[in-house]
Amino acid sequence: MELDQNTIMIGMFVIMLIGILAGIHIGFAFGMTALVGNILVFGDGDLQEGFDIALSGVGSVAYEYLRSEVFATIPLFMLLGDFVNKSGSARDLYKLINHGLKAIPGRLAVATVAGNAVFAAVTGVSIAAAAAFSRIAYPQMRYHGYNRQFALGSVAGSACLGMIIPPSVLLIVWGIVAEKSIAALFIAGAIPGLILATFFMIYIAVSVKLKPELAPTFEEDAEQNKLTKAEIASGFGIGALILLVLGGIWGGLFTPTEAGGVGAAGAMILGILKGMRLKQLAIAVVDSGKTAAPIMFLLLTANMYAKFMEAAGMSELIRETFATYNFGPVGIIVIIILIWLLLGMILDSISIILITVPIFVPITAGFFDQIAFGIFGILVIEAGLLTPPFGLLVYTVKGSIEDRSATLSEIFKGSVPYWMLMLIVMLMIWRWPVIATWLPSMML
């Protein structure tokens, strides 16, 4: 019996999801379902012919995409982040911000948000931020008597800034998959990211003012809290690196790929000045490669899957379904939000983008500015990482802290206010997309 394209497409999508939920690596799930789907679509009853066409397509996709310099952006920014983290500069940056906020209630939690915002601007990886600040910020907050749930929530919630403040790996992946300007997405994320960071800080300050027991005040007399000249220099060095990378992108001096290379080189120099030697530098390079390689494989197989969906007419099918039931723009956005939040419970952010963006971008192109939609989408997907029962950021924090008495429930509950604030900023972008599009229109 000959199957029509819609049946093949839906069947392959279901098989892919079942495979992912069963524990198959998402890259293999993408690749195998794309290969089988293309064989069935193009074979037209002749499996050998379909296999030859599908195999040819794999080669052309690999050659076309992996040779693009855009793909070098991801490992370069990851290398930058590894140099910063392993050199201890991230810890210095946190202490520097902490000392600059003495008059603010809950200053250690506020410093965590501010530190995450700046750390995000260097690494753009929320999981890395969650892991780093779980070890840097949480012990200090607990040492000074902060409520455990409040402290855990500030670490997990503020880690989401890593994906919205440029440069961000997710923005890079979104730009590649959606075929949008990465530089425009970087610039577009700046204002929403700063708004979100400000909301987080206001929430912390107001909460501590209303409930002082959440974050007791203390006198800074402990020797460990005093800043050394080396720590001050290291913290300001990271600030200078941020200005160099972002200023270069915004000013048109660097492409995002070139900025990643300049940033990685600058972070390596800072690491050497901090005492990193050849062995530590080599470990950072290897670790960033181990992290970047699966992402590159994912991008390749996801593009194969996107080509299959395009050939089988997935976007047209979903578009016709929305038109048939007359959901309208608001209904479509609500459904997309629900899908992203549900997927955020079980998948990581990059996987969600790879699965859904090729479908959602064409559907929303007629009523949502696509640069603003990119920032909107990143916010919703990151909110999904805090959504129970499988929020990846929550599990990252739980696995990174040494306090074994802390529970997943405490982290989820502490993250709820941050989750709600993210949705508020997301709705602001939906209502006023100029929040995200104003800077790119002015600078590009």
TORKOL-4160 file (C-alpha; in steps of 0.2 Angstrom, whole numbers, padded with zeros to 4 digits, m for minus):
444
<pt num="1" X="0000" Y="0000" Z="0000"/>
<pt num="2" X="0007" Y="0017" Z="m0005"/>
<pt num="3" X="0008" Y="0030" Z="0009"/>
<pt num="4" X="0004" Y="0048" Z="0006"/>
<pt num="5" X="0017" Y="0061" Z="0011"/>
<pt num="6" X="0007" Y="0067" Z="0026"/>
<pt num="7" X="0005" Y="0050" Z="0033"/>
<pt num="8" X="0024" Y="0047" Z="0031"/>
<pt num="9" X="0028" Y="0064" Z="0039"/>
<pt num="10" X="0017" Y="0062" Z="0054"/>
<pt num="11" X="0023" Y="0044" Z="0056"/>
<pt num="12" X="0041" Y="0049" Z="0056"/>
<pt num="13" X="0038" Y="0063" Z="0068"/>
<pt num="14" X="0029" Y="0051" Z="0080"/>
<pt num="15" X="0043" Y="0039" Z="0078"/>
<pt num="16" X="0056" Y="0052" Z="0082"/>
<pt num="17" X="0048" Y="0058" Z="0098"/>
<pt num="18" X="0046" Y="0040" Z="0104"/>
<pt num="19" X="0064" Y="0037" Z="0101"/>
<pt num="20" X="0069" Y="0053" Z="0110"/>
<pt num="21" X="0058" Y="0048" Z="0125"/>
<pt num="22" X="0065" Y="0031" Z="0125"/>
<pt num="23" X="0082" Y="0038" Z="0127"/>
<pt num="24" X="0089" Y="0038" Z="0109"/>
<pt num="25" X="0101" Y="0052" Z="0106"/>
<pt num="26" X="0092" Y="0066" Z="0098"/>
<pt num="27" X="0105" Y="0068" Z="0084"/>
<pt num="28" X="0102" Y="0049" Z="0079"/>
<pt num="29" X="0083" Y="0051" Z="0081"/>
<pt num="30" X="0084" Y="0066" Z="0069"/>
<pt num="31" X="0096" Y="0058" Z="0056"/>
<pt num="32" X="0088" Y="0041" Z="0055"/>
<pt num="33" X="0070" Y="0047" Z="0054"/>
<pt num="34" X="0075" Y="0060" Z="0041"/>
<pt num="35" X="0084" Y="0046" Z="0031"/>
<pt num="36" X="0070" Y="0034" Z="0032"/>
<pt num="37" X="0057" Y="0048" Z="0028"/>
<pt num="38" X="0067" Y="0054" Z="0013"/>
<pt num="39" X="0068" Y="0036" Z="0006"/>
<pt num="40" X="0049" Y="0034" Z="0008"/>
<pt num="41" X="0045" Y="0051" Z="0000"/>
<pt num="42" X="0057" Y="0051" Z="m0014"/>
<pt num="43" X="0057" Y="0032" Z="m0018"/>
<pt num="44" X="0039" Y="0032" Z="m0025"/>
<pt num="45" X="0038" Y="0014" Z="m0022"/>
<pt num="46" X="0056" Y="0011" Z="m0027"/>
<pt num="47" X="0066" Y="0010" Z="m0011"/>
<pt num="48" X="0083" Y="0008" Z="m0020"/>
<pt num="49" X="0080" Y="0024" Z="m0029"/>
<pt num="50" X="0074" Y="0033" Z="m0013"/>
<pt num="51" X="0089" Y="0027" Z="m0004"/>
<pt num="52" X="0101" Y="0034" Z="m0017"/>
<pt num="53" X="0092" Y="0051" Z="m0017"/>
<pt num="54" X="0092" Y="0052" Z="0002"/>
<pt num="55" X="0110" Y="0047" Z="0004"/>
<pt num="56" X="0115" Y="0060" Z="m0009"/>
<pt num="57" X="0105" Y="0073" Z="0001"/>
<pt num="58" X="0115" Y="0069" Z="0017"/>
<pt num="59" X="0131" Y="0072" Z="0008"/>
<pt num="60" X="0125" Y="0089" Z="0001"/>
<pt num="61" X="0118" Y="0095" Z="0017"/>
<pt num="62" X="0134" Y="0090" Z="0027"/>
<pt num="63" X="0145" Y="0099" Z="0014"/>
<pt num="64" X="0134" Y="0115" Z="0012"/>
<pt num="65" X="0132" Y="0118" Z="0031"/>
<pt num="66" X="0147" Y="0111" Z="0040"/>
<pt num="67" X="0159" Y="0121" Z="0029"/>
<pt num="68" X="0150" Y="0138" Z="0033"/>
<pt num="69" X="0160" Y="0149" Z="0045"/>
<pt num="70" X="0144" Y="0153" Z="0055"/>
<pt num="71" X="0146" Y="0136" Z="0063"/>
<pt num="72" X="0163" Y="0141" Z="0070"/>
<pt num="73" X="0154" Y="0153" Z="0081"/>
<pt num="74" X="0147" Y="0140" Z="0093"/>
<pt num="75" X="0164" Y="0132" Z="0098"/>
<pt num="76" X="0173" Y="0148" Z="0099"/>
<pt num="77" X="0160" Y="0156" Z="0112"/>
<pt num="78" X="0160" Y="0139" Z="0121"/>
<pt num="79" X="0179" Y="0140" Z="0122"/>
<pt num="80" X="0178" Y="0158" Z="0128"/>
<pt num="81" X="0167" Y="0152" Z="0142"/>
<pt num="82" X="0178" Y="0138" Z="0147"/>
<pt num="83" X="0193" Y="0149" Z="0149"/>
<pt num="84" X="0183" Y="0162" Z="0159"/>
<pt num="85" X="0176" Y="0148" Z="0171"/>
<pt num="86" X="0192" Y="0138" Z="0173"/>
<pt num="87" X="0203" Y="0153" Z="0176"/>
<pt num="88" X="0193" Y="0158" Z="0191"/>
<pt num="89" X="0188" Y="0175" Z="0183"/>
<pt num="90" X="0170" Y="0171" Z="0185"/>
<pt num="91" X="0172" Y="0170" Z="0204"/>
<pt num="92" X="0182" Y="0186" Z="0204"/>
<pt num="93" X="0168" Y="0195" Z="0194"/>
<pt num="94" X="0155" Y="0189" Z="0206"/>
<pt num="95" X="0164" Y="0196" Z="0221"/>
<pt num="96" X="0167" Y="0212" Z="0212"/>
<pt num="97" X="0149" Y="0214" Z="0209"/>
<pt num="98" X="0144" Y="0209" Z="0226"/>
<pt num="99" X="0155" Y="0222" Z="0234"/>
<pt num="100" X="0148" Y="0236" Z="0223"/>
<pt num="101" X="0130" Y="0233" Z="0229"/>
<pt num="102" X="0132" Y="0235" Z="0248"/>
<pt num="103" X="0117" Y="0246" Z="0250"/>
<pt num="104" X="0104" Y="0235" Z="0241"/>
<pt num="105" X="0093" Y="0223" Z="0251"/>
<pt num="106" X="0097" Y="0205" Z="0247"/>
<pt num="107" X="0113" Y="0210" Z="0239"/>
<pt num="108" X="0121" Y="0193" Z="0237"/>
<pt num="109" X="0105" Y="0187" Z="0227"/>
<pt num="110" X="0105" Y="0203" Z="0217"/>
<pt num="111" X="0124" Y="0201" Z="0214"/>
<pt num="112" X="0120" Y="0183" Z="0208"/>
<pt num="113" X="0108" Y="0190" Z="0195"/>
<pt num="114" X="0120" Y="0204" Z="0190"/>
<pt num="115" X="0134" Y="0191" Z="0189"/>
<pt num="116" X="0124" Y="0179" Z="0179"/>
<pt num="117" X="0119" Y="0194" Z="0167"/>
<pt num="118" X="0137" Y="0198" Z="0164"/>
<pt num="119" X="0143" Y="0180" Z="0164"/>
<pt num="120" X="0129" Y="0177" Z="0151"/>
<pt num="121" X="0136" Y="0191" Z="0140"/>
<pt num="122" X="0152" Y="0181" Z="0140"/>
<pt num="123" X="0147" Y="0163" Z="0138"/>
<pt num="124" X="0129" Y="0163" Z="0133"/>
<pt num="125" X="0126" Y="0146" Z="0140"/>
<pt num="126" X="0112" Y="0145" Z="0154"/>
<pt num="127" X="0118" Y="0128" Z="0160"/>
<pt num="128" X="0135" Y="0134" Z="0162"/>
<pt num="129" X="0129" Y="0149" Z="0172"/>
<pt num="130" X="0118" Y="0138" Z="0183"/>
<pt num="131" X="0133" Y="0126" Z="0187"/>
<pt num="132" X="0145" Y="0140" Z="0190"/>
<pt num="133" X="0135" Y="0151" Z="0201"/>
<pt num="134" X="0128" Y="0136" Z="0211"/>
<pt num="135" X="0146" Y="0133" Z="0217"/>
<pt num="136" X="0151" Y="0152" Z="0218"/>
<pt num="137" X="0135" Y="0161" Z="0224"/>
<pt num="138" X="0125" Y="0148" Z="0234"/>
<pt num="139" X="0138" Y="0144" Z="0247"/>
<pt num="140" X="0141" Y="0162" Z="0251"/>
<pt num="141" X="0122" Y="0165" Z="0252"/>
<pt num="142" X="0120" Y="0151" Z="0264"/>
<pt num="143" X="0135" Y="0156" Z="0274"/>
<pt num="144" X="0127" Y="0173" Z="0278"/>
<pt num="145" X="0110" Y="0166" Z="0283"/>
<pt num="146" X="0100" Y="0167" Z="0267"/>
<pt num="147" X="0084" Y="0157" Z="0266"/>
<pt num="148" X="0089" Y="0141" Z="0256"/>
<pt num="149" X="0074" Y="0141" Z="0244"/>
<pt num="150" X="0076" Y="0159" Z="0241"/>
<pt num="151" X="0095" Y="0157" Z="0237"/>
<pt num="152" X="0092" Y="0142" Z="0226"/>
<pt num="153" X="0078" Y="0151" Z="0216"/>
<pt num="154" X="0090" Y="0166" Z="0213"/>
<pt num="155" X="0103" Y="0154" Z="0206"/>
<pt num="156" X="0092" Y="0144" Z="0195"/>
<pt num="157" X="0080" Y="0158" Z="0189"/>
<pt num="158" X="0094" Y="0171" Z="0185"/>
<pt num="159" X="0103" Y="0157" Z="0175"/>
<pt num="160" X="0090" Y="0159" Z="0161"/>
<pt num="161" X="0098" Y="0176" Z="0157"/>
<pt num="162" X="0112" Y="0166" Z="0148"/>
<pt num="163" X="0101" Y="0163" Z="0133"/>
<pt num="164" X="0094" Y="0180" Z="0130"/>
<pt num="165" X="0108" Y="0192" Z="0133"/>
<pt num="166" X="0120" Y="0191" Z="0119"/>
<pt num="167" X="0131" Y="0183" Z="0113"/>
<pt num="168" X="0120" Y="0167" Z="0116"/>
<pt num="169" X="0123" Y="0150" Z="0109"/>
<pt num="170" X="0104" Y="0148" Z="0107"/>
<pt num="171" X="0103" Y="0164" Z="0097"/>
<pt num="172" X="0116" Y="0158" Z="0086"/>
<pt num="173" X="0107" Y="0141" Z="0083"/>
<pt num="174" X="0091" Y="0150" Z="0081"/>
<pt num="175" X="0099" Y="0161" Z="0067"/>
<pt num="176" X="0106" Y="0146" Z="0058"/>
<pt num="177" X="0090" Y="0136" Z="0059"/>
<pt num="178" X="0078" Y="0151" Z="0055"/>
<pt num="179" X="0091" Y="0158" Z="0042"/>
<pt num="180" X="0090" Y="0175" Z="0051"/>
<pt num="181" X="0104" Y="0187" Z="0055"/>
<pt num="182" X="0114" Y="0182" Z="0070"/>
<pt num="183" X="0120" Y="0199" Z="0073"/>
<pt num="184" X="0102" Y="0206" Z="0073"/>
<pt num="185" X="0097" Y="0193" Z="0085"/>
<pt num="186" X="0112" Y="0197" Z="0096"/>
<pt num="187" X="0107" Y="0216" Z="0096"/>
<pt num="188" X="0089" Y="0212" Z="0098"/>
<pt num="189" X="0091" Y="0202" Z="0114"/>
<pt num="190" X="0100" Y="0216" Z="0123"/>
<pt num="191" X="0085" Y="0227" Z="0129"/>
<pt num="192" X="0074" Y="0212" Z="0134"/>
<pt num="193" X="0088" Y="0204" Z="0143"/>
<pt num="194" X="0092" Y="0220" Z="0153"/>
<pt num="195" X="0073" Y="0222" Z="0157"/>
<pt num="196" X="0072" Y="0204" Z="0163"/>
<pt num="197" X="0088" Y="0206" Z="0174"/>
<pt num="198" X="0081" Y="0223" Z="0181"/>
<pt num="199" X="0064" Y="0214" Z="0185"/>
<pt num="200" X="0074" Y="0200" Z="0194"/>
<pt num="201" X="0083" Y="0212" Z="0205"/>
<pt num="202" X="0068" Y="0222" Z="0209"/>
<pt num="203" X="0059" Y="0206" Z="0214"/>
<pt num="204" X="0074" Y="0201" Z="0226"/>
<pt num="205" X="0075" Y="0218" Z="0234"/>
<pt num="206" X="0056" Y="0220" Z="0237"/>
<pt num="207" X="0055" Y="0202" Z="0244"/>
<pt num="208" X="0069" Y="0205" Z="0256"/>
<pt num="209" X="0062" Y="0222" Z="0261"/>
<pt num="210" X="0045" Y="0213" Z="0265"/>
<pt num="211" X="0053" Y="0198" Z="0273"/>
<pt num="212" X="0070" Y="0202" Z="0280"/>
<pt num="213" X="0072" Y="0184" Z="0286"/>
<pt num="214" X="0075" Y="0179" Z="0268"/>
<pt num="215" X="0092" Y="0188" Z="0268"/>
<pt num="216" X="0099" Y="0194" Z="0284"/>
<pt num="217" X="0110" Y="0209" Z="0284"/>
<pt num="218" X="0128" Y="0206" Z="0289"/>
<pt num="219" X="0144" Y="0216" Z="0293"/>
<pt num="220" X="0158" Y="0212" Z="0280"/>
<pt num="221" X="0172" Y="0208" Z="0291"/>
<pt num="222" X="0177" Y="0191" Z="0286"/>
<pt num="223" X="0194" Y="0190" Z="0278"/>
<pt num="224" X="0187" Y="0179" Z="0263"/>
<pt num="225" X="0175" Y="0193" Z="0258"/>
<pt num="226" X="0189" Y="0206" Z="0255"/>
<pt num="227" X="0194" Y="0210" Z="0237"/>
<pt num="228" X="0212" Y="0208" Z="0232"/>
<pt num="229" X="0220" Y="0219" Z="0218"/>
<pt num="230" X="0221" Y="0204" Z="0208"/>
<pt num="231" X="0202" Y="0200" Z="0209"/>
<pt num="232" X="0198" Y="0218" Z="0205"/>
<pt num="233" X="0209" Y="0217" Z="0190"/>
<pt num="234" X="0202" Y="0201" Z="0184"/>
<pt num="235" X="0184" Y="0207" Z="0186"/>
<pt num="236" X="0187" Y="0223" Z="0176"/>
<pt num="237" X="0196" Y="0212" Z="0163"/>
<pt num="238" X="0181" Y="0202" Z="0160"/>
<pt num="239" X="0171" Y="0219" Z="0159"/>
<pt num="240" X="0183" Y="0225" Z="0146"/>
<pt num="241" X="0182" Y="0208" Z="0136"/>
<pt num="242" X="0163" Y="0210" Z="0136"/>
<pt num="243" X="0164" Y="0228" Z="0129"/>
<pt num="244" X="0177" Y="0222" Z="0116"/>
<pt num="245" X="0166" Y="0207" Z="0110"/>
<pt num="246" X="0149" Y="0216" Z="0110"/>
<pt num="247" X="0155" Y="0233" Z="0105"/>
<pt num="248" X="0164" Y="0224" Z="0090"/>
<pt num="249" X="0148" Y="0216" Z="0084"/>
<pt num="250" X="0137" Y="0231" Z="0087"/>
<pt num="251" X="0150" Y="0243" Z="0079"/>
<pt num="252" X="0152" Y="0232" Z="0064"/>
<pt num="253" X="0170" Y="0228" Z="0067"/>
<pt num="254" X="0167" Y="0210" Z="0069"/>
<pt num="255" X="0156" Y="0197" Z="0062"/>
<pt num="256" X="0149" Y="0185" Z="0076"/>
<pt num="257" X="0161" Y="0172" Z="0071"/>
<pt num="258" X="0176" Y="0184" Z="0072"/>
<pt num="259" X="0170" Y="0191" Z="0088"/>
<pt num="260" X="0170" Y="0173" Z="0095"/>
<pt num="261" X="0188" Y="0171" Z="0090"/>
<pt num="262" X="0193" Y="0188" Z="0097"/>
<pt num="263" X="0184" Y="0184" Z="0113"/>
<pt num="264" X="0191" Y="0167" Z="0115"/>
<pt num="265" X="0209" Y="0174" Z="0112"/>
<pt num="266" X="0206" Y="0188" Z="0125"/>
<pt num="267" X="0199" Y="0175" Z="0138"/>
<pt num="268" X="0214" Y="0164" Z="0135"/>
<pt num="269" X="0226" Y="0179" Z="0139"/>
<pt num="270" X="0216" Y="0183" Z="0155"/>
<pt num="271" X="0217" Y="0165" Z="0159"/>
<pt num="272" X="0236" Y="0165" Z="0157"/>
<pt num="273" X="0237" Y="0181" Z="0168"/>
<pt num="274" X="0227" Y="0172" Z="0181"/>
<pt num="275" X="0239" Y="0157" Z="0181"/>
<pt num="276" X="0233" Y="0145" Z="0169"/>
<pt num="277" X="0246" Y="0135" Z="0161"/>
<pt num="278" X="0247" Y="0124" Z="0145"/>
<pt num="279" X="0239" Y="0109" Z="0153"/>
<pt num="280" X="0224" Y="0119" Z="0160"/>
<pt num="281" X="0222" Y="0128" Z="0143"/>
<pt num="282" X="0222" Y="0111" Z="0134"/>
<pt num="283" X="0209" Y="0105" Z="0146"/>
<pt num="284" X="0198" Y="0120" Z="0142"/>
<pt num="285" X="0200" Y="0117" Z="0124"/>
<pt num="286" X="0196" Y="0099" Z="0125"/>
<pt num="287" X="0181" Y="0102" Z="0136"/>
<pt num="288" X="0174" Y="0115" Z="0125"/>
<pt num="289" X="0176" Y="0103" Z="0110"/>
<pt num="290" X="0167" Y="0089" Z="0119"/>
<pt num="291" X="0152" Y="0101" Z="0122"/>
<pt num="292" X="0152" Y="0109" Z="0105"/>
<pt num="293" X="0154" Y="0093" Z="0095"/>
<pt num="294" X="0137" Y="0085" Z="0099"/>
<pt num="295" X="0129" Y="0102" Z="0095"/>
<pt num="296" X="0137" Y="0102" Z="0078"/>
<pt num="297" X="0131" Y="0085" Z="0075"/>
<pt num="298" X="0113" Y="0090" Z="0081"/>
<pt num="299" X="0113" Y="0105" Z="0069"/>
<pt num="300" X="0118" Y="0093" Z="0054"/>
<pt num="301" X="0105" Y="0080" Z="0058"/>
<pt num="302" X="0092" Y="0093" Z="0062"/>
<pt num="303" X="0095" Y="0101" Z="0045"/>
<pt num="304" X="0093" Y="0084" Z="0037"/>
<pt num="305" X="0076" Y="0083" Z="0046"/>
<pt num="306" X="0071" Y="0100" Z="0042"/>
<pt num="307" X="0074" Y="0097" Z="0023"/>
<pt num="308" X="0064" Y="0081" Z="0025"/>
<pt num="309" X="0049" Y="0091" Z="0033"/>
<pt num="310" X="0050" Y="0104" Z="0019"/>
<pt num="311" X="0050" Y="0091" Z="0006"/>
<pt num="312" X="0035" Y="0082" Z="0014"/>
<pt num="313" X="0025" Y="0098" Z="0017"/>
<pt num="314" X="0025" Y="0099" Z="0036"/>
<pt num="315" X="0024" Y="0118" Z="0037"/>
<pt num="316" X="0010" Y="0118" Z="0024"/>
<pt num="317" X="0000" Y="0105" Z="0034"/>
<pt num="318" X="0002" Y="0114" Z="0050"/>
<pt num="319" X="m0003" Y="0130" Z="0042"/>
<pt num="320" X="m0018" Y="0123" Z="0034"/>
<pt num="321" X="m0023" Y="0115" Z="0051"/>
<pt num="322" X="m0022" Y="0132" Z="0059"/>
<pt num="323" X="m0032" Y="0140" Z="0045"/>
<pt num="324" X="m0045" Y="0126" Z="0045"/>
<pt num="325" X="m0049" Y="0129" Z="0064"/>
<pt num="326" X="m0047" Y="0148" Z="0062"/>
<pt num="327" X="m0036" Y="0150" Z="0077"/>
<pt num="328" X="m0030" Y="0167" Z="0072"/>
<pt num="329" X="m0013" Y="0175" Z="0077"/>
<pt num="330" X="m0017" Y="0174" Z="0096"/>
<pt num="331" X="m0023" Y="0156" Z="0096"/>
<pt num="332" X="m0007" Y="0151" Z="0086"/>
<pt num="333" X="0004" Y="0160" Z="0098"/>
<pt num="334" X="m0004" Y="0152" Z="0113"/>
<pt num="335" X="m0003" Y="0135" Z="0105"/>
<pt num="336" X="0016" Y="0138" Z="0101"/>
<pt num="337" X="0019" Y="0143" Z="0119"/>
<pt num="338" X="0011" Y="0128" Z="0126"/>
<pt num="339" X="0021" Y="0117" Z="0115"/>
<pt num="340" X="0037" Y="0125" Z="0120"/>
<pt num="341" X="0033" Y="0124" Z="0138"/>
<pt num="342" X="0029" Y="0106" Z="0137"/>
<pt num="343" X="0044" Y="0101" Z="0127"/>
<pt num="344" X="0055" Y="0111" Z="0139"/>
<pt num="345" X="0050" Y="0099" Z="0153"/>
<pt num="346" X="0059" Y="0084" Z="0143"/>
<pt num="347" X="0071" Y="0092" Z="0131"/>
<pt num="348" X="0085" Y="0104" Z="0131"/>
<pt num="349" X="0084" Y="0121" Z="0123"/>
<pt num="350" X="0094" Y="0117" Z="0107"/>
<pt num="351" X="0084" Y="0102" Z="0104"/>
<pt num="352" X="0067" Y="0111" Z="0105"/>
<pt num="353" X="0073" Y="0124" Z="0093"/>
<pt num="354" X="0079" Y="0111" Z="0081"/>
<pt num="355" X="0063" Y="0102" Z="0081"/>
<pt num="356" X="0050" Y="0117" Z="0081"/>
<pt num="357" X="0058" Y="0132" Z="0073"/>
<pt num="358" X="0058" Y="0126" Z="0055"/>
<pt num="359" X="0039" Y="0123" Z="0058"/>
<pt num="360" X="0034" Y="0139" Z="0068"/>
<pt num="361" X="0044" Y="0152" Z="0058"/>
<pt num="362" X="0034" Y="0151" Z="0042"/>
<pt num="363" X="0018" Y="0150" Z="0051"/>
<pt num="364" X="0021" Y="0166" Z="0061"/>
<pt num="365" X="0030" Y="0176" Z="0047"/>
<pt num="366" X="0014" Y="0185" Z="0042"/>
<pt num="367" X="0010" Y="0193" Z="0059"/>
<pt num="368" X="0026" Y="0193" Z="0070"/>
<pt num="369" X="0042" Y="0201" Z="0066"/>
<pt num="370" X="0054" Y="0187" Z="0065"/>
<pt num="371" X="0068" Y="0195" Z="0074"/>
<pt num="372" X="0056" Y="0199" Z="0089"/>
<pt num="373" X="0049" Y="0181" Z="0087"/>
<pt num="374" X="0067" Y="0174" Z="0090"/>
<pt num="375" X="0069" Y="0183" Z="0106"/>
<pt num="376" X="0051" Y="0179" Z="0111"/>
<pt num="377" X="0054" Y="0160" Z="0107"/>
<pt num="378" X="0070" Y="0160" Z="0117"/>
<pt num="379" X="0062" Y="0167" Z="0132"/>
<pt num="380" X="0048" Y="0154" Z="0132"/>
<pt num="381" X="0060" Y="0140" Z="0129"/>
<pt num="382" X="0070" Y="0145" Z="0144"/>
<pt num="383" X="0055" Y="0146" Z="0154"/>
<pt num="384" X="0052" Y="0128" Z="0150"/>
<pt num="385" X="0069" Y="0124" Z="0158"/>
<pt num="386" X="0062" Y="0129" Z="0174"/>
<pt num="387" X="0045" Y="0120" Z="0172"/>
<pt num="388" X="0042" Y="0105" Z="0183"/>
<pt num="389" X="0044" Y="0090" Z="0183"/>
<pt num="390" X="0060" Y="0089" Z="0172"/>
<pt num="391" X="0067" Y="0107" Z="0171"/>
<pt num="392" X="0085" Y="0105" Z="0166"/>
<pt num="393" X="0091" Y="0120" Z="0174"/>
<pt num="394" X="0084" Y="0114" Z="0191"/>
<pt num="395" X="0092" Y="0098" Z="0189"/>
<pt num="396" X="0109" Y="0106" Z="0185"/>
<pt num="397" X="0108" Y="0117" Z="0201"/>
<pt num="398" X="0104" Y="0101" Z="0211"/>
<pt num="399" X="0118" Y="0092" Z="0204"/>
<pt num="400" X="0131" Y="0106" Z="0206"/>
<pt num="401" X="0128" Y="0111" Z="0224"/>
<pt num="402" X="0136" Y="0102" Z="0238"/>
<pt num="403" X="0121" Y="0104" Z="0250"/>
<pt num="404" X="0113" Y="0087" Z="0249"/>
<pt num="405" X="0099" Y="0092" Z="0260"/>
<pt num="406" X="0092" Y="0104" Z="0246"/>
<pt num="407" X="0078" Y="0096" Z="0237"/>
<pt num="408" X="0072" Y="0098" Z="0219"/>
<pt num="409" X="0055" Y="0104" Z="0226"/>
<pt num="410" X="0064" Y="0119" Z="0234"/>
<pt num="411" X="0073" Y="0124" Z="0218"/>
<pt num="412" X="0057" Y="0123" Z="0208"/>
<pt num="413" X="0047" Y="0133" Z="0221"/>
<pt num="414" X="0061" Y="0146" Z="0222"/>
<pt num="415" X="0061" Y="0148" Z="0203"/>
<pt num="416" X="0042" Y="0151" Z="0201"/>
<pt num="417" X="0044" Y="0171" Z="0203"/>
<pt num="418" X="0058" Y="0171" Z="0190"/>
<pt num="419" X="0047" Y="0159" Z="0178"/>
<pt num="420" X="0033" Y="0172" Z="0180"/>
<pt num="421" X="0044" Y="0187" Z="0176"/>
<pt num="422" X="0050" Y="0178" Z="0161"/>
<pt num="423" X="0033" Y="0176" Z="0154"/>
<pt num="424" X="0029" Y="0194" Z="0158"/>
<pt num="425" X="0043" Y="0200" Z="0147"/>
<pt num="426" X="0038" Y="0188" Z="0134"/>
<pt num="427" X="0021" Y="0195" Z="0133"/>
<pt num="428" X="0028" Y="0212" Z="0132"/>
<pt num="429" X="0038" Y="0207" Z="0117"/>
<pt num="430" X="0022" Y="0200" Z="0109"/>
<pt num="431" X="0012" Y="0216" Z="0113"/>
<pt num="432" X="0026" Y="0228" Z="0109"/>
<pt num="433" X="0039" Y="0219" Z="0097"/>
<pt num="434" X="0048" Y="0236" Z="0095"/>
<pt num="435" X="0057" Y="0231" Z="0112"/>
<pt num="436" X="0067" Y="0219" Z="0102"/>
<pt num="437" X="0068" Y="0227" Z="0085"/>
<pt num="438" X="0072" Y="0245" Z="0089"/>
<pt num="439" X="0091" Y="0242" Z="0092"/>
<pt num="440" X="0094" Y="0231" Z="0077"/>
<pt num="441" X="0084" Y="0244" Z="0066"/>
<pt num="442" X="0095" Y="0258" Z="0072"/>
<pt num="443" X="0112" Y="0249" Z="0072"/>
<pt num="444" X="0111" Y="0238" Z="0056"/>
